[in-house]
Amino acid sequence: MATTVKRVALICDYSLEYLGGAQSAFLDSAAVLRGSGVEVTVVAPHVGAAQTDPDRFPVRARWTLPGVDLPVVRNTAALRRELRALFVERGIEVVHCHSEFGLTAAAAQVSADLGIPVVHTVHTFFWQGPRLGILDRPVAGVIRLFGRWLRGERIARRPLAQRQVDSALRGITLTAARHAQTVVSPSAHQGALLREAGLGVVAVVPNTMPGTDAEAVPLTRIDGPLRIAWVARLVPEKRILEFLDAVVHAAASLGPDRLEVTVVGDGPLMQRAREIAESTRGIRFAGRVDRDRVRGIMRESHLVALTSFGFDNQPVIVVEALNEARSVLYVDDALQEGLSEAGILASGPDAAGMAATLIDLARDPRRVIEQSQRALTAAEQFSPAGHVRALQQIYTAPAGGTP
């Protein structure tokens, strides 16, 4: 094998028209690979205006699955012909998939035909569907049928979660990852679960982000209210309502002007979130903003809140916060990368536990300052150079070998 790979195709089934965590991690990896001299071709669904980026190959999505913003692209013979021509024309040496539906299935199938190695990054193996009671089993069957229709193959039926809907969703990811020579997990705890599910070579490569022009300045003092940024989609698995319940309780205990919270993002729980926040001064909603503004809000805050539990793999906001010299208040002790060094673990994952920690930090913010000063050192594990070096080792490893 060559010592470095020069031409890589990155494949993503998700819409790049909005930036969720997986899309941000995907585009950040593309950017740092390009910055290292790799020719990166991004292959992703196209649902918006005309695509003019010569390094992005748009795949037509005729419709989007409501509620989850998933462009529907099936693994068809026509799509495989398009991808085969693209991979041959651009001399693609490695195909790196970042999702698990029809587009990545087609890319993996074409790669196998052409003898191109496939790498697969799993952005979440913790899919959580709604609680459906007696409908759990039949809906799981529908999900497997839908996955089979998209991917063109049977979906793994291993028990991967307590609820069958969750197990079916994770089965789609497992099915996709089985086609890769190496599976990449951004976190160690997810990597362990992937190995337990039967995947062979699983490498842990943390997410990254390109450098910014703004200089990160650690906190040295906190005067006035403790300012906290919450950044994510407003969906149940991110637990925005539980967090706001905690903020309301903490604010009532602390008194006025001791806490300020900025909620960044949009989603189906926005109206309910606003209703919870109505009675409490100091909570504002910024809505969906671009990433530069997200980083600006983090710099304006003293602390970033991450309130998912049992759902996240290695959240991009951890990378963003630490690179802005800000600590992260988190509730899931399975999350370790960056957080074990510079995070602040809440005393419990429920609203009461978060509220107790918020009260303590507002009354005595020394831990916020101390962890802010450790943040930039903790962020070094997410460096672009380290990310590229780890991927190149994977790309150039012999088939089936350990990177």
C-alpha positions as CSV (number, residue, x, y, z in Angstrom):
1,M,0.0,0.0,0.0
2,A,1.0,3.6,-0.5
3,T,2.2,5.6,2.5
4,T,-0.6,8.1,1.9
5,V,-3.9,8.1,0.1
6,K,-4.4,11.1,-2.2
7,R,-8.0,10.7,-3.6
8,V,-10.9,9.9,-1.2
9,A,-14.7,9.9,-1.7
10,L,-16.7,10.8,1.4
11,I,-20.2,9.5,1.3
12,C,-23.2,10.8,3.3
13,D,-26.9,9.9,3.1
14,Y,-27.9,12.9,5.3
15,S,-28.8,16.3,4.0
16,L,-25.9,18.8,4.1
17,E,-28.4,21.7,3.7
18,Y,-28.6,21.8,7.5
19,L,-25.8,21.0,10.0
20,G,-26.6,18.3,12.6
21,G,-23.8,16.7,14.5
22,A,-23.1,14.0,11.9
23,Q,-23.1,16.5,9.1
24,S,-20.7,18.8,11.0
25,A,-18.3,16.0,11.8
26,F,-18.5,14.8,8.2
27,L,-17.7,18.3,6.7
28,D,-15.0,19.0,9.3
29,S,-13.3,15.7,8.4
30,A,-13.5,16.6,4.7
31,A,-12.1,20.1,5.3
32,V,-9.0,18.9,7.3
33,L,-8.3,16.1,4.8
34,R,-8.4,18.7,2.0
35,G,-6.1,20.9,4.1
36,S,-3.6,18.1,4.3
37,G,-3.5,17.8,0.5
38,V,-6.0,15.0,-0.1
39,E,-8.4,15.4,-3.0
40,V,-11.8,14.9,-1.4
41,T,-14.9,14.2,-3.4
42,V,-18.1,14.7,-1.3
43,V,-21.0,12.5,-2.4
44,A,-24.3,13.5,-0.8
45,P,-28.0,14.0,-1.6
46,H,-29.0,17.2,-3.4
47,V,-32.4,18.7,-2.5
48,G,-31.8,22.5,-2.8
49,A,-30.5,25.0,-5.3
50,A,-28.1,24.2,-8.1
51,Q,-24.8,22.6,-6.9
52,T,-21.7,24.5,-8.1
53,D,-19.0,23.0,-5.9
54,P,-16.8,20.9,-8.3
55,D,-15.7,18.7,-5.4
56,R,-19.2,17.8,-4.4
57,F,-21.1,15.2,-6.4
58,P,-24.8,15.8,-5.9
59,V,-27.2,12.8,-5.9
60,R,-30.8,13.5,-6.7
61,A,-33.2,12.9,-3.8
62,R,-36.8,13.0,-5.0
63,W,-38.3,13.4,-1.5
64,T,-37.3,13.8,2.1
65,L,-38.6,11.6,5.0
66,P,-40.8,13.9,7.1
67,G,-39.8,14.5,10.7
68,V,-36.2,13.4,10.4
69,D,-35.1,15.4,7.4
70,L,-33.6,12.3,5.7
71,P,-33.4,12.6,1.9
72,V,-34.5,9.3,0.4
73,V,-32.0,7.8,-2.0
74,R,-32.3,4.2,-3.0
75,N,-29.5,1.8,-4.0
76,T,-30.4,1.3,-7.6
77,A,-28.6,0.1,-10.7
78,A,-28.7,3.7,-12.2
79,L,-27.1,5.1,-9.0
80,R,-24.4,2.5,-9.0
81,R,-23.6,3.3,-12.7
82,E,-23.2,7.0,-11.7
83,L,-20.9,6.2,-8.8
84,R,-18.8,3.8,-10.8
85,A,-18.2,6.4,-13.4
86,L,-17.3,9.0,-10.8
87,F,-14.9,6.7,-8.9
88,V,-13.1,5.7,-12.1
89,E,-13.0,9.2,-13.5
90,R,-11.5,10.7,-10.3
91,G,-9.2,7.8,-9.5
92,I,-10.7,7.2,-6.1
93,E,-8.4,5.2,-3.8
94,V,-10.7,4.9,-0.7
95,V,-14.4,5.2,-0.2
96,H,-15.2,6.5,3.3
97,C,-18.9,6.2,4.2
98,H,-20.4,8.2,7.0
99,S,-24.0,6.9,7.1
100,E,-26.1,3.8,6.6
101,F,-28.8,4.1,4.0
102,G,-29.2,3.7,0.2
103,L,-26.5,6.0,-1.0
104,T,-23.8,4.4,1.1
105,A,-25.0,0.9,0.2
106,A,-24.6,1.8,-3.5
107,A,-21.1,3.3,-2.9
108,A,-20.0,0.2,-0.9
109,Q,-21.3,-2.2,-3.6
110,V,-19.5,-0.3,-6.4
111,S,-16.3,-0.1,-4.3
112,A,-16.4,-3.9,-3.9
113,D,-16.8,-4.4,-7.6
114,L,-13.8,-2.0,-8.3
115,G,-11.6,-3.4,-5.5
116,I,-11.6,0.0,-3.7
117,P,-11.2,-0.3,0.2
118,V,-14.3,0.9,2.2
119,V,-14.0,2.7,5.5
120,H,-17.2,3.4,7.5
121,T,-17.5,6.0,10.3
122,V,-20.4,5.3,12.6
123,H,-21.8,8.6,14.0
124,T,-24.3,6.9,16.2
125,F,-25.1,3.4,17.3
126,F,-27.5,4.7,19.8
127,W,-30.6,5.3,17.7
128,Q,-33.7,5.9,19.8
129,G,-37.2,5.7,18.3
130,P,-40.4,6.7,20.0
131,R,-41.9,4.6,22.8
132,L,-44.7,2.7,21.0
133,G,-45.9,0.1,23.5
134,I,-47.7,-2.8,21.7
135,L,-46.7,-1.3,18.3
136,D,-43.0,-1.7,19.0
137,R,-42.7,-5.0,17.2
138,P,-44.7,-4.2,14.1
139,V,-43.1,-0.8,13.6
140,A,-39.6,-2.5,14.0
141,G,-40.6,-4.8,11.1
142,V,-41.6,-1.8,9.0
143,I,-38.3,-0.1,9.7
144,R,-36.4,-3.3,8.6
145,L,-38.5,-3.4,5.4
146,F,-37.8,0.3,4.7
147,G,-34.0,-0.3,5.3
148,R,-34.1,-3.3,3.0
149,W,-35.9,-1.2,0.3
150,L,-33.3,1.6,0.6
151,R,-30.2,-0.6,0.9
152,G,-31.2,-3.5,-1.3
153,E,-30.3,-6.2,1.3
154,R,-31.7,-7.8,4.4
155,I,-31.2,-5.9,7.6
156,A,-29.4,-7.5,10.6
157,R,-31.9,-8.8,13.2
158,R,-29.6,-9.1,16.2
159,P,-31.0,-7.8,19.5
160,L,-29.1,-4.6,19.9
161,A,-31.4,-2.7,22.3
162,Q,-34.1,-3.3,24.7
163,R,-36.9,-1.9,22.4
164,Q,-37.3,-3.5,19.0
165,V,-37.6,-0.2,17.2
166,D,-34.2,0.9,18.5
167,S,-32.8,-2.5,17.6
168,A,-34.1,-2.3,14.1
169,L,-32.6,1.2,13.6
170,R,-29.2,0.0,14.9
171,G,-29.5,-3.1,12.7
172,I,-29.4,-0.8,9.7
173,T,-26.2,0.7,10.9
174,L,-24.7,-2.7,11.7
175,T,-25.6,-4.0,8.2
176,A,-23.9,-1.0,6.6
177,A,-20.8,-1.2,8.7
178,R,-20.3,-4.9,7.8
179,H,-19.2,-3.8,4.3
180,A,-16.2,-1.9,5.6
181,Q,-12.7,-3.2,5.9
182,T,-12.3,-0.8,8.9
183,V,-15.1,0.8,11.0
184,V,-14.3,4.1,12.7
185,S,-15.9,5.2,16.0
186,P,-15.2,8.7,17.2
187,S,-15.6,7.5,20.8
188,A,-14.2,4.5,22.8
189,H,-17.5,3.6,24.4
190,Q,-19.3,3.3,21.1
191,G,-16.3,1.4,19.6
192,A,-16.7,-1.2,22.4
193,L,-20.4,-1.7,21.6
194,L,-19.6,-2.1,17.8
195,R,-17.1,-4.8,18.6
196,E,-19.6,-6.5,20.9
197,A,-22.1,-6.4,18.0
198,G,-19.6,-8.5,15.9
199,L,-17.7,-6.0,13.9
200,G,-14.1,-6.9,13.3
201,V,-11.6,-4.0,13.0
202,V,-12.9,-1.0,14.8
203,A,-10.6,2.0,15.2
204,V,-11.3,5.0,17.5
205,V,-10.7,8.3,15.8
206,P,-12.1,11.4,17.6
207,N,-13.9,14.0,15.6
208,T,-12.0,17.2,14.7
209,M,-12.6,20.7,13.5
210,P,-10.6,23.1,11.3
211,G,-8.8,25.9,13.0
212,T,-10.4,29.3,13.3
213,D,-9.0,32.8,13.2
214,A,-10.5,33.8,16.5
215,E,-8.1,33.3,19.5
216,A,-9.6,31.3,22.3
217,V,-9.2,32.9,25.7
218,P,-9.7,30.8,28.9
219,L,-11.8,32.4,31.7
220,T,-10.0,34.0,34.5
221,R,-13.0,35.4,36.4
222,I,-16.8,35.4,36.2
223,D,-18.6,38.6,37.2
224,G,-22.3,38.7,37.1
225,P,-24.6,35.8,36.1
226,L,-23.3,32.5,35.0
227,R,-23.9,32.3,31.2
228,I,-24.6,28.9,29.6
229,A,-25.0,27.9,26.0
230,W,-27.1,24.9,25.0
231,V,-26.6,23.9,21.4
232,A,-28.4,21.1,19.5
233,R,-31.6,20.2,17.7
234,L,-34.7,20.6,20.0
235,V,-35.6,16.9,20.0
236,P,-36.4,14.5,22.8
237,E,-33.1,12.6,22.7
238,K,-31.2,15.9,23.4
239,R,-33.3,16.5,26.5
240,I,-33.9,20.2,26.1
241,L,-37.1,20.1,28.2
242,E,-35.4,18.4,31.1
243,F,-32.6,21.0,30.9
244,L,-35.0,23.9,30.9
245,D,-36.9,22.4,33.8
246,A,-33.5,22.3,35.7
247,V,-32.8,25.9,34.7
248,V,-36.2,27.1,35.9
249,H,-35.7,25.3,39.3
250,A,-32.2,26.6,39.7
251,A,-33.2,30.2,38.8
252,A,-36.0,30.1,41.4
253,S,-33.6,28.9,44.1
254,L,-30.8,31.4,43.2
255,G,-32.9,34.4,42.7
256,P,-32.9,36.9,39.8
257,D,-30.0,37.6,37.5
258,R,-27.8,34.7,38.6
259,L,-28.2,32.5,35.5
260,E,-28.4,33.3,31.7
261,V,-29.1,30.6,29.2
262,T,-28.9,30.8,25.4
263,V,-30.6,28.0,23.5
264,V,-29.2,27.5,20.0
265,G,-31.1,25.4,17.5
266,D,-34.5,24.6,16.3
267,G,-36.8,21.5,16.2
268,P,-40.1,20.0,17.1
269,L,-39.9,20.8,20.8
270,M,-39.4,24.6,20.3
271,Q,-42.9,25.6,21.3
272,R,-42.9,23.4,24.4
273,A,-39.4,24.7,25.3
274,R,-40.6,28.3,25.1
275,E,-43.6,27.5,27.3
276,I,-41.3,26.1,30.0
277,A,-39.0,29.2,29.8
278,E,-41.8,31.8,29.9
279,S,-41.8,32.1,33.7
280,T,-38.0,32.6,34.0
281,R,-36.0,35.7,33.1
282,G,-32.7,35.1,31.5
283,I,-33.5,32.3,29.0
284,R,-33.3,33.3,25.3
285,F,-33.7,31.4,22.1
286,A,-31.3,32.1,19.3
287,G,-32.8,29.7,16.8
288,R,-30.8,28.0,14.1
289,V,-27.6,30.0,13.4
290,D,-24.4,29.3,11.3
291,R,-21.4,27.7,12.9
292,D,-19.4,30.9,13.2
293,R,-22.2,32.3,15.3
294,V,-22.4,29.1,17.4
295,R,-18.7,29.6,18.2
296,G,-19.3,33.3,19.0
297,I,-22.1,32.4,21.4
298,M,-19.8,29.8,23.1
299,R,-17.2,32.5,23.5
300,E,-19.8,34.9,25.0
301,S,-20.8,32.1,27.5
302,H,-19.0,30.7,30.5
303,L,-20.1,27.1,30.0
304,V,-21.7,24.9,27.3
305,A,-24.4,22.4,28.3
306,L,-24.6,18.9,26.8
307,T,-27.7,17.1,28.2
308,S,-28.3,14.0,26.1
309,F,-28.1,10.7,28.0
310,G,-27.4,7.3,26.4
311,F,-27.7,8.8,22.9
312,D,-24.6,10.6,21.9
313,N,-21.4,9.1,20.5
314,Q,-18.8,11.9,20.6
315,P,-20.7,15.2,20.2
316,V,-19.2,17.8,17.9
317,I,-20.2,20.5,20.4
318,V,-17.6,19.1,22.8
319,V,-14.9,19.8,20.2
320,E,-16.2,23.2,19.4
321,A,-16.6,24.2,23.1
322,L,-13.1,23.0,24.1
323,N,-11.5,24.8,21.1
324,E,-13.2,28.0,22.4
325,A,-11.7,27.4,25.8
326,R,-15.0,26.6,27.4
327,S,-15.9,23.6,29.6
328,V,-18.9,21.4,29.1
329,L,-21.6,20.6,31.7
330,Y,-22.6,17.0,30.8
331,V,-24.8,14.3,32.3
332,D,-23.8,11.0,30.6
333,D,-20.6,9.6,32.2
334,A,-20.1,7.3,29.2
335,L,-18.9,10.3,27.3
336,Q,-15.2,10.6,28.0
337,E,-13.2,12.2,25.1
338,G,-12.3,15.7,26.2
339,L,-14.9,15.7,29.0
340,S,-12.9,13.5,31.5
341,E,-10.1,16.2,31.3
342,A,-12.1,19.4,31.0
343,G,-15.8,18.7,31.5
344,I,-18.1,19.1,34.5
345,L,-20.3,16.1,35.2
346,A,-23.7,16.9,36.7
347,S,-24.6,15.3,40.0
348,G,-27.4,13.4,38.2
349,P,-28.8,13.1,34.7
350,D,-32.4,14.2,35.6
351,A,-33.6,17.7,36.0
352,A,-33.0,17.7,39.8
353,G,-29.4,16.6,39.3
354,M,-28.7,19.3,36.7
355,A,-30.4,21.9,38.8
356,A,-28.3,21.1,41.8
357,T,-25.1,21.4,39.8
358,L,-26.3,24.7,38.2
359,I,-27.0,26.1,41.6
360,D,-23.5,25.1,42.9
361,L,-21.7,26.5,39.9
362,A,-23.6,29.8,39.9
363,R,-22.8,30.3,43.6
364,D,-19.2,29.3,43.3
365,P,-18.0,29.3,39.6
366,R,-14.4,28.4,40.4
367,R,-14.8,24.9,38.8
368,V,-16.1,26.6,35.6
369,I,-12.9,28.8,35.5
370,E,-10.6,25.9,36.3
371,Q,-12.0,23.6,33.6
372,S,-12.0,26.5,31.1
373,Q,-8.3,26.8,31.7
374,R,-7.9,23.0,31.0
375,A,-10.0,23.1,27.8
376,L,-7.4,24.0,25.2
377,T,-5.1,21.2,26.4
378,A,-8.0,18.7,26.3
379,A,-8.8,19.9,22.8
380,E,-5.5,18.7,21.5
381,Q,-6.8,15.2,21.0
382,F,-9.2,16.6,18.4
383,S,-6.4,18.3,16.4
384,P,-6.7,18.2,12.5
385,A,-3.2,16.8,12.2
386,G,-4.0,13.9,14.6
387,H,-7.3,13.2,12.8
388,V,-5.6,13.1,9.4
389,R,-2.7,11.0,10.6
390,A,-5.1,8.4,12.1
391,L,-7.3,8.3,8.9
392,Q,-4.2,7.8,6.7
393,Q,-3.1,4.9,8.8
394,I,-6.5,3.3,8.3
395,Y,-6.7,4.1,4.6
396,T,-3.2,2.5,4.0
397,A,-3.6,-0.5,6.3
398,P,-3.7,-3.9,4.5
399,A,-7.2,-5.3,4.0
400,G,-8.4,-6.7,7.3
401,G,-5.3,-5.5,9.1
402,T,-5.1,-3.3,12.2
403,P,-4.4,0.4,11.4
